[in-house]
Amino acid sequence: MRIVAVNKFHYLRGGAERYFFEVNALLRQAGHEVFVFSMHDPRNEPSPDSGGFVSRVDFERGGGPGEAARATARVLYSFEARRRLGDLLRRVRPALVHHHNIAHHLSPAVVDAAAAEGTPQVQTLHDYKLLCPVYVLMRDGQVCEECRGAHFEPVLKHRCNRGSLLRSAVNYVEMTFHESRGTYRQVDRFICPSSFQRETVHRFGWPESRTAFVPHYVRTAGIPVTGGRPHCGGYLGRLSHEKGLLTLMEALRMAAPRLPRDWEFLVAGDGPLRAALEKAAEGLPVRFLGQISGQGLEDFWASVRFTVMPSIWYEVRPIALHEAFARGKGAIGSDLGSIPELVREGDTGLLALPGDASSWALSLERAYGDPARMLELGRNARRFAETELTPERHLETLLGVYREVAA
């Protein structure tokens, strides 16, 4: 099968890009042809298709009124992206287009390009942009569904984009424009990595016939399983508010008097909340490792007995949990969003109430107080990864969606 894969970034920026590169490689290994369409950037991975990429735009860089106007126009509709993707589609004549993250830098104009060529198209929903002007279904630190039913006025009312009326107005116009045109209704199937996300998409008004559940995968072959130190837990990921880490620090402080003397907690990653977290953890045996990779990452996994996912937003599908399970690590997770699909109480981990420090303190006491039990949950998590989250199973399910849409 010949496929055109579309994503606005062609370098390893986050989880969406990691999946984009990995699934394209998986498809190629299975004998399929994959062409890519993206945006020029000096950080890009090499690609024989890069000559057809769109020009770079940086929404974070300051500029004059003219540059700001051009950037805003690009958010609403990129005629360049439509033209260049159309050129690629006419040249390679794929069986389908697989969109990933396209908003702003490419814009939904790429959906129009595929529709104009009569090319079937699917899109993996790596976030909630289809439903929420600012991607996250979250406002003022709480889950928010005010825009349900494609009524996007709340983004203006609450200035959801960083408190800026101008930025929020651009998001409002963008979403209202494409809703009125029915742009996304030209996508034949939206691929949801979690059952929870799929149910949320339905709850916002999209029919079940337009969605498919295709969970992400993780490789376990050659991945070592280590028990870790009995009284060591850890977190790996971005240090930002929606991850619920301030609640975690409060819970650790509450639980500390009842934890083993040699307990320790490792925090791997970086982000805007780091300074606040370091202050909240003062006096506790919590170590902040910063961004880690290579041997540092191996050392992290070799040290921890369990990991945590204390998010207070609707996680789409936490890849960090996949990685933990592949390493044989059980988890404590928030009972919210897609997390309970992976962290199954008493099987692959423990659940706690999101944003509730008391609930988290109790779960932490259970985990630190019974390291043998956490080791058992970690073994269960590894088996779950080996049976339910395999690349082969993912590819089979994805190709089933492709065939259905292409037919």
C-alpha positions as CSV (number, residue, x, y, z in Angstrom):
1,M,0.0,0.0,0.0
2,R,1.2,3.5,-0.8
3,I,0.7,6.0,2.0
4,V,1.4,9.7,2.5
5,A,2.0,10.6,6.1
6,V,1.5,14.2,7.2
7,N,2.8,15.9,10.3
8,K,3.8,19.5,10.9
9,F,7.2,18.7,12.5
10,H,9.8,16.3,11.0
11,Y,12.1,16.2,14.0
12,L,11.7,14.5,17.4
13,R,9.8,17.2,19.3
14,G,7.4,15.1,21.4
15,G,5.4,11.9,21.7
16,A,3.4,12.6,18.5
17,E,6.6,12.9,16.4
18,R,8.1,9.8,18.0
19,Y,5.0,7.8,17.0
20,F,5.0,9.4,13.6
21,F,8.6,8.2,12.9
22,E,8.1,4.8,14.5
23,V,4.9,3.9,12.7
24,N,6.2,5.0,9.4
25,A,9.2,2.7,9.9
26,L,6.9,-0.1,11.0
27,L,4.9,0.3,7.8
28,R,8.0,0.4,5.6
29,Q,9.3,-2.8,7.3
30,A,6.1,-4.5,6.4
31,G,6.6,-3.6,2.7
32,H,4.5,-0.5,2.4
33,E,5.6,2.7,0.7
34,V,5.5,5.8,2.9
35,F,6.0,9.3,1.7
36,V,6.0,12.2,4.1
37,F,4.8,15.8,4.1
38,S,5.9,18.3,6.7
39,M,7.4,21.7,7.3
40,H,11.0,22.9,6.7
41,D,13.1,23.3,9.8
42,P,16.8,23.1,10.5
43,R,16.2,20.4,13.1
44,N,14.4,18.1,10.7
45,E,15.4,14.5,10.1
46,P,16.6,13.9,6.5
47,S,13.9,12.9,4.1
48,P,13.9,12.4,0.3
49,D,10.5,14.1,0.3
50,S,11.7,17.3,2.0
51,G,11.8,19.3,-1.3
52,G,8.1,19.4,-1.2
53,F,7.8,20.6,2.5
54,V,6.1,23.9,3.3
55,S,8.1,26.9,4.4
56,R,8.9,27.3,8.1
57,V,6.8,29.4,10.5
58,D,7.6,30.1,14.1
59,F,4.7,31.3,16.2
60,E,6.9,32.0,19.2
61,R,9.3,34.3,17.5
62,G,8.5,38.0,17.7
63,G,8.1,40.1,14.6
64,G,6.5,43.1,13.1
65,P,2.8,43.5,12.2
66,G,3.3,42.1,8.8
67,E,4.9,38.9,10.1
68,A,2.2,38.5,12.7
69,A,-0.5,38.9,10.1
70,R,1.1,36.2,7.9
71,A,1.4,33.8,10.8
72,T,-2.2,34.3,11.7
73,A,-3.3,33.7,8.1
74,R,-1.2,30.5,8.2
75,V,-3.1,29.3,11.3
76,L,-6.5,29.8,9.6
77,Y,-5.6,28.4,6.1
78,S,-2.3,27.6,4.5
79,F,-2.7,27.8,0.7
80,E,0.9,26.8,0.4
81,A,0.3,23.6,2.3
82,R,-2.8,22.8,0.2
83,R,-0.9,23.4,-3.1
84,R,2.3,21.5,-2.1
85,L,0.4,18.5,-0.7
86,G,-1.8,18.4,-3.8
87,D,1.4,18.3,-5.9
88,L,2.7,15.3,-3.9
89,L,-0.6,13.5,-4.1
90,R,-0.8,13.9,-7.9
91,R,2.7,12.7,-8.2
92,V,2.6,9.5,-6.0
93,R,-1.2,8.7,-6.2
94,P,-1.3,7.0,-2.7
95,A,-4.0,4.7,-1.4
96,L,-4.6,7.1,1.4
97,V,-3.3,10.0,3.5
98,H,-2.6,9.6,7.2
99,H,-2.6,12.9,9.0
100,H,-1.1,13.3,12.4
101,N,-0.6,16.8,13.9
102,I,-1.5,19.4,11.3
103,A,-3.0,22.4,13.1
104,H,-1.5,25.9,12.8
105,H,1.8,25.1,11.0
106,L,0.2,23.3,8.1
107,S,-3.5,24.1,8.9
108,P,-6.5,21.9,8.0
109,A,-5.9,23.1,4.4
110,V,-4.1,19.7,4.0
111,V,-7.5,18.0,4.5
112,D,-8.9,20.0,1.6
113,A,-5.9,19.0,-0.5
114,A,-6.6,15.3,0.0
115,A,-10.4,15.7,-0.5
116,A,-9.8,17.6,-3.8
117,E,-7.7,14.7,-5.1
118,G,-10.3,12.2,-4.0
119,T,-7.8,10.5,-1.7
120,P,-9.2,8.7,1.4
121,Q,-7.8,10.1,4.6
122,V,-7.4,9.2,8.3
123,Q,-6.1,11.2,11.2
124,T,-4.6,10.1,14.4
125,L,-5.7,12.3,17.3
126,H,-2.6,12.9,19.4
127,D,-4.5,15.6,21.4
128,Y,-7.9,17.1,21.6
129,K,-7.6,19.8,19.0
130,L,-10.6,18.5,17.1
131,L,-12.7,19.4,20.2
132,C,-10.8,22.1,22.0
133,P,-9.4,25.3,20.4
134,V,-6.3,25.1,22.7
135,Y,-5.8,21.3,22.4
136,V,-6.1,20.2,26.1
137,L,-9.8,20.3,27.3
138,M,-8.5,22.1,30.4
139,R,-8.9,25.6,31.9
140,D,-7.6,27.2,35.1
141,G,-6.1,23.9,36.1
142,Q,-9.3,21.9,35.7
143,V,-10.8,19.7,33.1
144,C,-13.1,21.8,30.8
145,E,-15.7,20.7,28.3
146,E,-17.4,24.0,27.7
147,C,-16.9,23.9,23.9
148,R,-18.9,20.7,23.5
149,G,-21.2,20.8,20.5
150,A,-18.7,23.0,18.5
151,H,-19.7,26.1,20.4
152,F,-16.3,27.8,20.8
153,E,-17.3,31.1,22.4
154,P,-15.8,30.0,25.8
155,V,-12.3,30.3,24.4
156,L,-12.9,34.1,24.0
157,K,-14.8,34.4,27.3
158,H,-12.0,32.7,29.3
159,R,-9.0,33.8,27.1
160,C,-7.9,30.2,27.1
161,N,-4.8,30.8,25.1
162,R,-2.3,32.0,27.7
163,G,-4.7,34.7,28.9
164,S,-4.4,36.6,25.6
165,L,-7.6,37.8,24.0
166,L,-5.8,38.2,20.6
167,R,-4.4,34.6,20.6
168,S,-7.8,33.2,21.9
169,A,-9.6,35.2,19.1
170,V,-7.4,33.6,16.5
171,N,-8.2,30.1,17.9
172,Y,-11.9,31.0,17.9
173,V,-12.0,32.1,14.3
174,E,-9.9,29.1,13.3
175,M,-12.2,26.6,14.9
176,T,-15.4,28.3,13.9
177,F,-14.2,28.8,10.3
178,H,-13.4,25.1,9.8
179,E,-16.5,23.9,11.6
180,S,-18.7,26.1,9.3
181,R,-17.0,24.7,6.3
182,G,-17.1,21.1,7.5
183,T,-13.4,20.8,6.8
184,Y,-12.8,17.9,9.3
185,R,-15.9,16.1,8.1
186,Q,-13.9,15.2,5.0
187,V,-11.6,13.0,7.1
188,D,-12.9,9.4,6.7
189,R,-11.7,8.1,10.0
190,F,-10.3,9.6,13.2
191,I,-7.9,7.2,14.9
192,C,-8.1,7.3,18.7
193,P,-5.2,5.8,20.7
194,S,-7.5,5.2,23.8
195,S,-11.0,4.1,24.3
196,F,-11.5,7.1,26.6
197,Q,-10.5,9.5,23.9
198,R,-12.9,7.8,21.4
199,E,-15.8,8.1,23.9
200,T,-15.0,11.8,24.4
201,V,-15.0,12.4,20.7
202,H,-18.4,10.7,20.5
203,R,-19.6,12.8,23.5
204,F,-18.7,15.9,21.6
205,G,-21.0,14.9,18.7
206,W,-18.9,12.9,16.3
207,P,-20.5,9.5,15.3
208,E,-19.0,6.2,16.2
209,S,-18.7,5.3,12.5
210,R,-16.1,8.1,12.0
211,T,-13.7,6.8,14.7
212,A,-11.5,3.8,15.3
213,F,-9.6,2.7,18.4
214,V,-6.0,1.9,17.6
215,P,-3.9,1.9,20.8
216,H,-0.2,2.8,20.6
217,Y,2.4,0.1,21.0
218,V,5.8,-0.5,22.7
219,R,8.6,-2.8,21.9
220,T,9.7,-5.2,24.6
221,A,12.2,-7.4,22.7
222,G,15.6,-6.8,24.1
223,I,14.3,-4.5,26.8
224,P,15.8,-5.5,30.2
225,V,13.5,-6.0,33.2
226,T,15.0,-4.9,36.5
227,G,13.3,-4.9,39.9
228,G,14.7,-1.6,41.0
229,R,15.4,-0.6,44.6
230,P,12.6,-1.7,46.9
231,H,11.8,1.7,48.3
232,C,12.4,3.9,45.2
233,G,9.6,5.4,43.0
234,G,9.9,7.7,40.1
235,Y,8.3,10.0,37.5
236,L,9.5,10.4,33.9
237,G,8.0,13.2,31.8
238,R,7.3,16.8,31.3
239,L,7.2,19.0,34.5
240,S,4.0,21.0,33.8
241,H,0.9,21.8,35.7
242,E,-1.5,19.3,33.9
243,K,0.7,16.4,35.1
244,G,-0.5,16.9,38.7
245,L,3.0,17.0,40.1
246,L,2.3,19.6,42.8
247,T,-0.3,17.2,44.2
248,L,2.3,14.4,44.1
249,M,4.8,16.5,46.1
250,E,2.1,17.3,48.7
251,A,1.2,13.6,48.9
252,L,4.8,12.6,49.4
253,R,5.2,15.1,52.3
254,M,1.9,13.8,53.9
255,A,3.0,10.2,53.5
256,A,6.7,10.7,54.5
257,P,6.3,10.0,58.3
258,R,4.9,6.5,57.4
259,L,7.3,5.6,54.7
260,P,10.4,3.4,55.1
261,R,13.5,5.2,56.3
262,D,15.4,4.7,53.0
263,W,12.6,5.8,50.7
264,E,13.5,7.9,47.7
265,F,11.7,9.4,44.7
266,L,13.3,10.3,41.4
267,V,11.9,13.0,39.0
268,A,13.3,12.8,35.5
269,G,12.4,15.5,33.0
270,D,12.1,19.2,32.8
271,G,9.5,21.9,32.2
272,P,8.1,25.2,33.5
273,L,7.1,23.7,36.9
274,R,10.5,22.5,37.9
275,A,11.4,25.4,40.2
276,A,8.1,25.2,42.0
277,L,8.4,21.4,42.4
278,E,11.9,21.7,43.8
279,K,10.7,24.2,46.4
280,A,7.7,21.9,47.3
281,A,10.1,19.0,47.8
282,E,12.5,20.7,50.1
283,G,13.6,18.5,52.9
284,L,12.3,15.3,51.2
285,P,14.4,12.6,49.6
286,V,13.3,13.7,46.2
287,R,16.0,14.0,43.5
288,F,15.5,16.0,40.3
289,L,17.5,14.5,37.4
290,G,16.5,16.9,34.6
291,Q,16.3,15.6,31.1
292,I,17.9,12.2,30.8
293,S,18.7,9.9,27.9
294,G,21.1,7.1,27.1
295,Q,22.8,5.7,30.2
296,G,21.0,8.2,32.5
297,L,17.7,6.8,31.3
298,E,18.9,3.2,31.8
299,D,20.0,4.1,35.4
300,F,16.6,5.6,36.1
301,W,14.7,2.5,35.1
302,A,17.2,0.3,37.0
303,S,16.6,2.3,40.2
304,V,12.8,2.6,40.4
305,R,10.5,-0.1,41.7
306,F,7.4,1.7,40.4
307,T,6.5,4.8,38.4
308,V,3.6,7.4,38.8
309,M,1.2,9.2,36.5
310,P,-0.6,11.8,38.6
311,S,-2.2,13.7,35.7
312,I,-5.1,16.0,36.3
313,W,-6.1,16.3,32.6
314,Y,-7.4,13.8,30.0
315,E,-4.3,12.0,29.0
316,V,-4.7,10.7,25.5
317,R,-2.4,7.7,25.9
318,P,0.6,8.1,28.2
319,I,3.6,6.7,26.3
320,A,5.6,7.0,29.5
321,L,3.4,4.2,30.9
322,H,4.0,2.0,27.9
323,E,7.8,2.5,28.5
324,A,7.4,1.7,32.2
325,F,5.4,-1.5,31.4
326,A,8.0,-2.6,28.9
327,R,10.6,-2.3,31.7
328,G,8.4,-4.4,34.1
329,K,7.4,-1.4,36.3
330,G,4.0,-1.2,37.9
331,A,2.5,2.3,38.3
332,I,0.3,4.5,40.4
333,G,-2.0,6.5,38.2
334,S,-4.8,9.0,38.4
335,D,-8.2,7.5,37.9
336,L,-8.9,9.8,35.0
337,G,-8.9,9.8,31.2
338,S,-7.1,6.9,29.5
339,I,-4.9,6.1,32.5
340,P,-7.1,3.4,34.0
341,E,-7.0,1.5,30.6
342,L,-3.3,0.9,31.4
343,V,-3.1,1.1,35.2
344,R,-5.5,-1.6,36.3
345,E,-6.1,-1.5,40.0
346,G,-4.4,-4.5,41.7
347,D,-3.2,-5.9,38.3
348,T,-0.7,-3.5,36.7
349,G,-0.7,-0.9,39.4
350,L,-2.7,1.3,41.8
351,L,-5.2,4.1,41.2
352,A,-5.6,7.3,43.1
353,L,-8.0,10.2,42.8
354,P,-6.7,13.0,40.5
355,G,-5.7,16.1,42.4
356,D,-6.4,14.6,45.8
357,A,-3.2,14.6,47.9
358,S,-4.8,12.4,50.6
359,S,-5.7,9.7,48.1
360,W,-2.2,9.8,46.6
361,A,-0.6,9.6,50.0
362,L,-2.5,6.4,50.7
363,S,-1.4,4.9,47.4
364,L,2.2,5.9,47.9
365,E,2.1,4.3,51.4
366,R,0.8,1.1,49.8
367,A,3.5,1.1,47.2
368,Y,6.5,1.9,49.4
369,G,5.2,-0.4,52.2
370,D,4.9,-3.5,50.0
371,P,7.8,-3.6,47.5
372,A,7.1,-7.3,46.8
373,R,3.6,-6.5,45.7
374,M,4.9,-3.7,43.4
375,L,7.3,-6.2,41.9
376,E,4.4,-8.5,41.1
377,L,2.4,-5.7,39.6
378,G,5.5,-4.8,37.5
379,R,5.6,-8.4,36.2
380,N,2.0,-8.2,35.3
381,A,2.6,-4.9,33.5
382,R,5.4,-6.5,31.4
383,R,3.0,-9.3,30.4
384,F,0.4,-6.8,29.4
385,A,2.9,-5.0,27.2
386,E,4.0,-8.3,25.6
387,T,0.5,-9.4,24.8
388,E,-1.7,-6.3,24.4
389,L,0.8,-3.6,23.2
390,T,2.9,-5.3,20.5
391,P,4.0,-3.7,17.3
392,E,2.5,-6.6,15.3
393,R,-1.0,-6.1,16.9
394,H,-0.8,-2.4,16.3
395,L,0.1,-2.8,12.7
396,E,-2.6,-5.3,12.1
397,T,-5.3,-3.0,13.6
398,L,-4.0,0.1,11.8
399,L,-3.9,-1.7,8.4
400,G,-7.5,-2.9,9.0
401,V,-8.5,0.8,9.3
402,Y,-6.5,1.7,6.2
403,R,-8.1,-1.1,4.1
404,E,-11.6,-0.2,5.3
405,V,-11.1,3.5,4.4
406,A,-9.3,2.8,1.1
407,A,-12.0,0.5,0.0
